[in-house]
């Protein structure tokens, strides 16, 4: 069976497990061939599996996986090496982003026409939930740049097209989105992984529930392409965005503590947080509210009049807060769509092909170490039921990849929630050693180093770093 591919890219070569490479190739087949690099040669002295053969005649977008254009160290075939094929790729002059969704580019919305509709919310002190909710609505075509009316007067609010965070009603059919009424118990979804959610949706959470996917697709229309892959990608981005950003706004507004009761648990083990506040946005928005004794100094008002010595305009401050909420939202969304989503595709392929790397299923190989893989491993293990409870469901212990100097690395997977505790560190005897001393002691050629703490090491070749991982498992 073919368990590795020697890929010749830009006149250099490296070995990549078959399924990883096949998945990357096959994930791009919906785009037009004019945007792609063409595989122009294939040969092998040994038999090639159907999977590898199918992958070999698939077009690959040169822009889709930049890490594959890195110069990798050459590796030579030996009797102990995996069966190999050589793939030669030539870059197309018309290379562009993949329409299959591998590469995502954010759309610009500033040139689009404004809406004449009115968005209503409460007056007085503002919080992040309605400031963010207003910003989200303004990203949709229906409410693009719509005027905001801040009031608690019911008759005024009734003249608005949509109302949030005030009014005592949650009814999507009536475009009313409040969360303060008795008996309200709306949550994003019942569970977060295996944990029951306890966070109720605030105004921004309700707006995100009904308009979040529309906002995401306004900025990343590629996710609207109707196929199974994009449907799954959009759902993943939508949920990831809530867990990474939106939930903290909801929780702080509705009074949920980040730590559950009995923080250390009955056995003293670390307990998973109910939510993580990654931005501190709620506190920052709160500080934008005019202070009780604040006056404006030498500032021009709405109509050009001098406002020195008068209180700040709370509506103007609200607009500042809403825009800041939007900047934070887009910062997180951009990372999730443009970095985490493509990385997840690669890590997922690596996890699926782990038994092609080693029969233990505890080692995976990535094309590059620059992509974010740690959280993706934890998520994918849960999805695939890899809990370490048996030999058929082992946790992943080591990740192999190339670094920026084209050397191979082995890095330990840390215990989830404990950045400095490894699931299985590299052998104690190797730690702190380098080069010939390390190679001599380990019996593995090409070793370059092992960190003193044992969390990472290096080798000049794929075969060498794989042998380091295999010995470390014993």
C-alpha positions as CSV (number, residue, x, y, z in Angstrom):
1,X,0.0,0.0,0.0
2,X,1.2,3.5,-0.8
3,X,1.6,5.3,2.5
4,X,3.6,8.3,1.4
5,X,4.1,10.6,-1.5
6,X,7.4,12.2,-2.5
7,X,6.3,15.5,-3.9
8,X,8.7,17.4,-6.0
9,X,7.8,21.1,-5.7
10,X,10.0,23.9,-7.0
11,X,12.8,21.4,-7.6
12,X,12.9,20.1,-4.1
13,X,11.1,17.1,-2.6
14,X,9.5,15.8,0.6
15,X,7.3,12.9,1.7
16,X,3.7,13.5,2.6
17,X,1.2,10.7,3.7
18,X,-1.0,9.7,0.8
19,X,-4.4,10.5,2.3
20,X,-3.3,14.0,3.3
21,X,-2.2,14.8,-0.2
22,X,-5.1,13.1,-1.8
23,X,-7.6,15.0,0.3
24,X,-6.0,18.3,-0.5
25,X,-6.0,17.5,-4.2
26,X,-9.6,16.2,-4.3
27,X,-10.9,19.1,-2.2
28,X,-10.3,21.4,-5.2
29,X,-12.0,19.6,-8.1
30,X,-14.9,22.0,-8.5
31,X,-12.9,24.9,-9.7
32,X,-12.0,25.6,-13.3
33,X,-8.7,24.1,-14.5
34,X,-7.4,27.5,-15.8
35,X,-6.7,28.6,-12.2
36,X,-4.7,25.6,-11.3
37,X,-1.3,24.0,-11.3
38,X,-1.2,21.0,-13.5
39,X,0.4,17.7,-12.5
40,X,2.6,17.1,-15.6
41,X,4.4,14.0,-14.6
42,X,4.1,10.8,-12.6
43,X,6.2,7.7,-12.3
44,X,7.0,5.0,-9.8
45,X,9.1,1.9,-9.6
46,X,6.4,0.3,-7.5
47,X,2.6,-0.2,-7.7
48,X,0.4,2.8,-7.0
49,X,-2.9,2.6,-5.1
50,X,-6.2,3.7,-6.6
51,X,-6.4,6.6,-4.2
52,X,-3.0,7.9,-5.1
53,X,-3.6,7.5,-8.8
54,X,-6.9,9.4,-8.6
55,X,-5.2,12.2,-6.6
56,X,-2.3,12.3,-9.1
57,X,-4.6,13.4,-12.0
58,X,-6.4,16.1,-10.0
59,X,-5.7,19.8,-10.5
60,X,-4.3,21.7,-7.5
61,X,-4.6,25.5,-7.0
62,X,-1.2,27.0,-6.4
63,X,-2.7,29.5,-4.0
64,X,-4.6,27.1,-1.9
65,X,-1.8,25.7,0.3
66,X,1.1,28.1,0.4
67,X,3.0,25.8,2.7
68,X,3.4,23.3,-0.1
69,X,5.5,25.8,-2.0
70,X,8.0,25.8,0.8
71,X,11.4,24.2,-0.1
72,X,11.5,21.0,1.9
73,X,14.7,19.0,2.5
74,X,15.4,16.2,0.1
75,X,14.8,12.6,1.3
76,X,16.2,9.5,-0.3
77,X,14.5,6.3,-0.8
78,X,15.6,3.3,1.1
79,X,14.3,-0.3,1.6
80,X,12.7,0.9,4.8
81,X,11.1,3.9,3.3
82,X,7.4,4.0,2.4
83,X,6.4,3.2,-1.2
84,X,6.8,6.5,-3.1
85,X,5.6,8.2,-6.2
86,X,7.1,11.4,-7.6
87,X,4.7,14.2,-8.5
88,X,6.0,17.1,-10.5
89,X,4.0,20.3,-10.4
90,X,4.3,23.5,-12.6
91,X,2.8,26.7,-11.4
92,X,0.1,28.2,-13.6
93,X,0.5,31.8,-14.6
94,X,-3.2,32.5,-14.0
95,X,-3.2,31.1,-10.5
96,X,-6.1,32.4,-8.4
97,X,-8.1,31.7,-5.3
98,X,-9.9,28.4,-5.3
99,X,-13.7,28.7,-6.0
100,X,-14.1,25.5,-4.0
101,X,-13.6,27.5,-0.8
102,X,-10.1,26.6,0.1
103,X,-9.0,30.2,0.1
104,X,-11.4,32.8,1.5
105,X,-11.1,36.5,0.7
106,X,-13.2,39.1,2.6
107,X,-15.6,41.2,0.5
108,X,-15.8,44.9,0.8
109,X,-19.3,46.3,1.8
110,X,-18.6,50.0,2.1
111,X,-19.8,50.8,-1.4
112,X,-23.2,49.2,-1.0
113,X,-26.3,51.4,-0.7
114,X,-27.7,52.5,2.7
115,X,-31.1,51.4,4.0
116,X,-33.9,53.8,5.0
117,X,-35.1,51.5,7.8
118,X,-34.9,52.4,11.5
119,X,-33.3,50.2,14.2
120,X,-34.7,50.8,17.7
121,X,-32.9,50.1,21.0
122,X,-33.0,51.6,24.5
123,X,-31.6,55.0,25.5
124,X,-29.4,55.6,28.5
125,X,-26.3,53.5,29.4
126,X,-25.4,51.1,26.7
127,X,-23.8,47.7,26.8
128,X,-21.9,45.6,24.3
129,X,-24.9,43.4,23.5
130,X,-27.1,46.1,21.8
131,X,-24.1,47.9,20.4
132,X,-22.9,44.7,18.7
133,X,-26.4,43.7,17.7
134,X,-26.9,47.0,15.9
135,X,-23.6,46.6,14.1
136,X,-24.5,43.1,13.0
137,X,-27.9,44.3,11.6
138,X,-26.1,47.1,9.7
139,X,-24.0,44.5,7.8
140,X,-27.1,43.0,6.2
141,X,-28.6,44.5,3.0
142,X,-31.9,45.1,4.7
143,X,-30.4,47.4,7.4
144,X,-27.2,48.6,5.8
145,X,-26.1,51.8,7.6
146,X,-29.6,52.2,9.0
147,X,-30.3,55.0,11.4
148,X,-30.5,54.0,15.1
149,X,-33.3,55.4,17.4
150,X,-32.4,55.1,21.1
151,X,-35.5,55.4,23.3
152,X,-37.6,53.7,25.9
153,X,-40.8,55.3,24.6
154,X,-43.0,52.6,23.3
155,X,-44.7,54.7,20.7
156,X,-41.3,55.8,19.3
157,X,-40.0,52.2,19.2
158,X,-43.2,51.0,17.5
159,X,-42.3,53.3,14.6
160,X,-39.0,51.4,14.2
161,X,-38.6,48.6,11.7
162,X,-36.7,46.4,14.1
163,X,-36.1,46.6,17.9
164,X,-33.5,45.0,20.1
165,X,-32.7,44.9,23.8
166,X,-35.9,46.7,24.9
167,X,-39.7,46.1,24.8
168,X,-40.0,42.9,26.7
169,X,-40.7,40.8,23.6
170,X,-38.8,38.2,21.6
171,X,-40.6,37.4,18.4
172,X,-38.7,37.0,15.2
173,X,-41.8,37.3,13.1
174,X,-42.4,40.7,14.6
175,X,-38.7,41.7,14.4
176,X,-38.5,42.2,18.2
177,X,-35.5,40.9,20.1
178,X,-35.5,41.5,23.8
179,X,-34.2,39.1,26.5
180,X,-35.3,40.8,29.8
181,X,-38.8,39.3,30.1
182,X,-39.8,36.7,32.7
183,X,-39.6,33.1,31.5
184,X,-37.0,33.9,28.9
185,X,-34.5,31.0,28.5
186,X,-33.2,31.1,24.9
187,X,-29.7,29.5,24.3
188,X,-27.6,29.2,21.2
189,X,-27.8,25.4,21.1
190,X,-28.4,23.0,24.0
191,X,-24.9,21.8,24.3
192,X,-21.3,23.0,23.7
193,X,-19.6,19.7,22.9
194,X,-20.6,17.5,25.8
195,X,-21.3,20.3,28.2
196,X,-24.8,21.8,28.8
197,X,-24.9,25.4,27.9
198,X,-26.0,27.8,30.7
199,X,-25.6,31.0,28.8
200,X,-28.8,32.8,27.7
201,X,-28.8,34.8,24.5
202,X,-28.6,38.5,25.0
203,X,-29.8,41.0,22.3
204,X,-26.7,40.4,20.2
205,X,-27.0,36.7,20.6
206,X,-30.6,36.8,19.3
207,X,-29.5,38.9,16.4
208,X,-26.7,36.5,15.7
209,X,-29.0,33.5,15.9
210,X,-31.2,34.9,13.1
211,X,-28.8,37.1,11.0
212,X,-25.3,35.7,11.9
213,X,-25.0,33.4,8.9
214,X,-26.2,36.2,6.6
215,X,-23.5,38.5,8.0
216,X,-20.8,35.9,7.6
217,X,-21.8,35.3,4.0
218,X,-21.9,39.0,3.2
219,X,-18.2,39.1,4.0
220,X,-17.4,35.6,2.7
221,X,-19.8,34.9,-0.2
222,X,-17.8,31.7,-1.1
223,X,-19.5,30.1,1.9
224,X,-22.8,30.5,0.0
225,X,-21.8,28.0,-2.7
226,X,-24.3,25.1,-2.4
227,X,-22.5,21.9,-1.7
228,X,-21.9,19.7,1.3
229,X,-18.5,21.0,2.0
230,X,-19.5,24.6,2.1
231,X,-22.7,23.8,4.1
232,X,-20.5,22.2,6.7
233,X,-17.9,25.0,6.6
234,X,-20.5,27.7,7.1
235,X,-22.1,25.8,10.0
236,X,-18.6,25.3,11.6
237,X,-17.7,29.0,11.2
238,X,-21.1,30.1,12.6
239,X,-20.7,27.9,15.7
240,X,-17.0,28.7,16.1
241,X,-17.7,32.4,16.0
242,X,-20.3,32.0,18.7
243,X,-18.0,30.0,21.0
244,X,-15.0,32.2,20.4
245,X,-16.6,35.6,20.6
246,X,-20.4,36.0,20.8
247,X,-21.0,33.8,23.9
248,X,-18.8,36.0,26.1
249,X,-21.0,39.0,25.3
250,X,-24.1,37.0,26.0
251,X,-22.8,35.6,29.3
252,X,-21.5,38.9,30.7
253,X,-24.8,40.7,29.8
254,X,-26.9,37.9,31.3
255,X,-24.8,37.3,34.4
256,X,-23.0,34.0,33.8
257,X,-19.7,33.4,35.6
258,X,-16.9,32.0,33.4
259,X,-16.1,29.3,36.0
260,X,-18.7,26.7,37.0
261,X,-19.4,25.9,40.7
262,X,-16.8,23.7,42.5
263,X,-14.0,25.0,40.2
264,X,-11.5,22.3,40.9
265,X,-14.0,19.4,40.8
266,X,-14.1,16.4,43.1
267,X,-10.8,14.9,41.9
268,X,-8.8,18.1,41.7
269,X,-8.7,18.1,37.9
270,X,-9.0,21.3,35.9
271,X,-12.5,22.2,34.9
272,X,-13.5,23.5,31.5
273,X,-14.5,27.1,31.5
274,X,-18.2,27.8,30.7
275,X,-16.9,30.4,28.2
276,X,-13.8,32.4,27.4
277,X,-13.7,36.2,27.1
278,X,-11.1,36.6,24.4
279,X,-11.4,40.3,23.9
280,X,-12.7,42.1,27.0
281,X,-15.1,43.9,24.7
282,X,-17.9,44.3,27.3
283,X,-15.7,46.2,29.7
284,X,-14.3,48.3,26.9
285,X,-17.8,49.2,25.7
286,X,-18.8,50.1,29.2
287,X,-15.9,52.6,29.5
288,X,-17.2,54.5,26.4
289,X,-20.4,55.5,28.2
290,X,-20.2,59.1,29.4
291,X,-19.1,59.3,33.0
292,X,-21.5,60.8,35.5
293,X,-19.5,64.0,35.8
294,X,-17.9,64.1,32.4
295,X,-18.1,67.3,30.3
296,X,-16.9,68.0,26.8
297,X,-13.9,70.3,26.3
298,X,-13.6,72.2,23.0
299,X,-15.5,69.7,21.0
300,X,-17.8,70.4,18.0
301,X,-21.4,69.2,18.3
302,X,-23.6,67.5,15.7
303,X,-24.6,70.8,14.0
304,X,-21.3,72.5,14.3
305,X,-22.1,74.3,17.6
306,X,-19.5,74.5,20.3
307,X,-20.2,71.9,23.1
308,X,-17.5,72.8,25.6
309,X,-18.7,72.5,29.1
310,X,-21.7,70.3,28.2
311,X,-22.2,66.5,28.8
312,X,-21.1,64.2,25.9
313,X,-23.7,63.1,23.4
314,X,-24.6,59.5,24.5
315,X,-25.8,58.6,21.0
316,X,-22.5,59.6,19.5
317,X,-20.7,57.5,22.0
318,X,-23.0,54.6,21.2
319,X,-22.0,54.8,17.6
320,X,-18.3,54.7,18.6
321,X,-19.0,51.6,20.8
322,X,-21.0,49.9,18.0
323,X,-18.2,50.4,15.5
324,X,-15.6,49.1,18.0
325,X,-17.8,46.0,18.5
326,X,-17.8,45.5,14.7
327,X,-14.0,45.7,14.6
328,X,-13.6,43.0,17.2
329,X,-16.2,40.8,15.5
330,X,-14.4,41.1,12.1
331,X,-11.0,40.5,13.7
332,X,-12.2,37.2,15.1
333,X,-14.2,36.2,12.0
334,X,-11.3,36.9,9.7
335,X,-9.0,34.6,11.7
336,X,-11.6,31.9,11.8
337,X,-12.5,31.9,8.1
338,X,-9.1,32.8,6.6
339,X,-6.8,30.9,9.0
340,X,-8.6,28.4,11.2
341,X,-11.0,26.9,8.5
342,X,-8.2,26.1,5.9
343,X,-6.1,24.8,8.8
344,X,-8.9,22.6,10.0
345,X,-9.2,21.0,6.5
346,X,-5.5,20.1,6.6
347,X,-5.5,18.8,10.2
348,X,-8.7,16.8,9.5
349,X,-7.0,15.1,6.6
350,X,-3.9,14.4,8.8
351,X,-6.1,12.9,11.5
352,X,-8.0,10.7,9.1
353,X,-4.7,9.4,7.6
354,X,-2.9,8.9,10.9
355,X,-2.7,5.1,10.4
356,X,-0.8,5.6,7.2
357,X,1.9,7.4,9.2
358,X,2.1,4.8,11.9
359,X,0.1,1.8,13.0
360,X,-0.3,3.3,16.5
361,X,-2.6,6.0,15.3
362,X,-0.8,8.4,17.7
363,X,1.3,10.3,15.2
364,X,0.1,12.7,12.5
365,X,2.0,14.5,9.8
366,X,1.3,18.1,8.6
367,X,2.8,19.8,5.5
368,X,3.9,22.8,7.6
369,X,4.1,23.8,11.2
370,X,2.9,27.3,10.7
371,X,-0.8,26.5,10.6
372,X,-2.8,26.4,13.9
373,X,-3.3,22.8,14.7
374,X,-3.6,22.4,18.5
375,X,-7.2,23.3,19.0
376,X,-8.2,21.6,15.8
377,X,-6.8,18.3,17.1
378,X,-8.8,18.6,20.3
379,X,-12.0,19.3,18.4
380,X,-11.5,16.6,15.8
381,X,-10.6,14.0,18.5
382,X,-14.0,14.7,20.1
383,X,-15.8,14.5,16.8
384,X,-14.1,11.1,16.0
385,X,-14.5,9.7,19.5
386,X,-10.8,9.5,20.2
387,X,-10.7,9.6,24.0
388,X,-7.7,7.4,24.7
389,X,-9.9,4.8,26.5
390,X,-8.8,1.9,24.3
391,X,-6.2,1.0,21.7
392,X,-8.8,1.6,19.0
393,X,-9.4,5.2,20.1
394,X,-5.9,6.6,21.0
395,X,-5.3,10.2,21.6
396,X,-2.7,11.8,19.2
397,X,0.6,12.3,21.0
398,X,3.0,13.7,18.3
399,X,2.7,16.0,15.3
400,X,5.4,16.0,12.6
401,X,5.9,19.0,10.3
402,X,8.6,21.1,8.6
403,X,9.8,24.4,9.9
404,X,10.8,27.6,8.1
405,X,14.4,26.3,7.8
406,X,13.1,23.2,6.0
407,X,14.0,20.9,8.8
408,X,11.6,18.3,10.2
409,X,10.1,18.8,13.7
410,X,8.3,16.6,16.2
411,X,6.1,18.3,18.7
412,X,4.2,16.8,21.5
413,X,0.4,17.4,21.8
414,X,-0.3,19.1,25.2
415,X,-3.0,18.1,27.6
416,X,-6.1,20.1,26.7
417,X,-6.3,23.2,28.9
418,X,-2.7,22.7,30.1
419,X,-0.2,24.3,27.7
420,X,2.9,23.1,29.6
421,X,1.8,19.5,30.2
422,X,2.4,17.0,27.4
423,X,0.3,13.9,26.8
424,X,3.6,12.1,26.2
425,X,6.9,14.0,26.3
426,X,10.0,13.1,24.4
427,X,12.3,10.7,26.3
428,X,14.1,12.2,29.3
429,X,17.5,10.9,28.1
430,X,17.2,12.9,24.9
431,X,16.3,16.2,26.4
432,X,18.8,19.1,26.0
433,X,21.0,17.1,23.6
434,X,21.8,18.2,20.0
435,X,23.2,16.8,16.7
436,X,25.7,13.9,16.9
437,X,25.4,13.4,20.6
438,X,21.6,13.1,20.3
439,X,21.8,10.9,17.2
440,X,24.4,8.6,18.9
441,X,22.3,8.2,22.1
442,X,19.0,7.7,20.3
443,X,20.3,5.5,17.5
444,X,18.6,7.7,14.9
445,X,20.5,9.5,12.2
446,X,20.0,13.2,11.5
447,X,18.8,14.3,14.9
448,X,19.2,18.1,15.4
449,X,17.9,18.8,18.9
450,X,15.4,18.0,21.7
451,X,14.2,20.8,23.9
452,X,15.2,20.6,27.5
453,X,11.6,20.3,28.5
454,X,11.0,17.5,26.0
455,X,8.1,19.1,24.2
456,X,9.7,19.5,20.8
457,X,12.6,18.0,18.8
458,X,14.0,18.0,15.3
459,X,15.6,15.9,12.5
460,X,16.9,16.5,9.0
461,X,14.6,14.0,7.4
462,X,11.0,12.7,7.5
463,X,12.2,9.2,8.1
464,X,14.3,10.4,11.0
465,X,11.7,12.4,12.8
466,X,9.2,9.6,12.3
467,X,11.6,7.2,14.0
468,X,12.0,9.6,16.8
469,X,8.2,9.6,17.3
470,X,8.0,5.8,17.2
471,X,10.8,5.3,19.7
472,X,9.2,8.0,22.0
473,X,6.0,5.9,22.0
474,X,7.7,2.8,23.3
